[in-house]
Amino acid sequence: MATLSNGGRIAVEDVDGESARLTTAWAGLRADDNFLASLTEFLSDERIAKIDLFDQAQLATVLGACRESKSISEAGRKLFAVSRLSKAQPNDADRLRKYLARFGLSWGDVAR
């Protein structure tokens, strides 16, 4: 902020402006794709609060893929479509099962 402020000094107006800008940016990020709402279906508010925003977005994407898939293997193939090509024996279902377990979830919890 000091680099971009007038005269190299941070004024109250600079802080207020930056605070407003960040609040708007973060609110927009949370509103995009409404991923927080999809997490509350599976995790408590307390659990979600302990997960980084980055991981929340990633988990929401994984949960969406799981809900659209008929099996854990199908969901794993969708989610790991690129990285599975470099593996000699891809086990997408196991990778997905382990990922879900990091958040205390199982395929049975998230499958429809």
N, C-alpha and C positions, 0 to 999 in steps of 0.2 A: 504494500500500500504506500509506503514511503516513496518508492520510486515513481509512482504515478500521481502522487499528490502535489499540489502547488507548493513550490519552494522546498520540497523534501520533508515537509512536516505534515503529520497526520492530524487533521482537524476533526472535530465532533461530526461535522457534516459528512466527511469522508467515511467515517465508521458507520454512521447511520445509513448512508447510501449503499455501502458494501453489505451491510447486514440485510437491508431490504432486498438487494439483488440476490443474495444467497438464499434467503427465505423463499423467494419466488422460484428460483431455480430448483431448489430441493422439493418444494411443494409440487412443481410440475413433474419432477422425476417420479415421485410417489404416485401421482395421478395417472401417469402414462401406463397404459395397459391394465391399470387397476390391480396390479399384482399383489398388493397387500391384502386385498379382500380375498384373493384365492388362498392365501396362506392361513387366514383366520379360520378357514374351514377345517384345517388339519392341525394347527398349532395354537396354543394359548397366546394371549397378548404378551405375557411374561416371557415366554420362550422366543417369540418373534423379536422382542426388544433386545435379546441377547445375541441376535444374528446380525452381522454387518449388512448394510444396504445392498452391497454387491452380491452377497450370498442369498439375500432374500429374492432378488431379481432372478438369479440363476435357479434357485429352488422353484420359483413360480413357473419358470419355463419347463423344468423337469416335470412338475406336477401336471402341467397342461399336456405334455406329451404322453404321460401315463394315462390320463383320462381319455385321450383320443385313441389309445391302443387296446387291442384285444388281449394282449399278453405282455408279460414283462420282457420277453425276448423281442417282440415287435417294438416296444418302447425303447429298448436298448439300442436296437438297430437304427432307429430314427435319431436318437441322441448322440450316438457315437459313430455316425455314418462315415466320417472322414478318418478319425483316428483308428478305427477298426481295420482299415486297409493296410496299415503298417504292422499289424500284429500277426504272428504266425497262427495263433489259435485264439481268435477273439471270443471272449465270453462276455457279451454285452449285458446279459441278464445278471451275472454276478457283479459286474461293475455298478449297475444300477441299484442292485440290492444293497451293496456296500454304501453307495452314495446316500440312499434313503435312510439307512441305519445311522448315519452321522447326525441326522436330525430326529432320531427316535421314531422313524416311520418304517413301514413295511409295504410291500406291494398290496397286500390285503387292505391296508389303510387307505390307499390312494386309488385303487382300481375301481372302475364302475361296472 
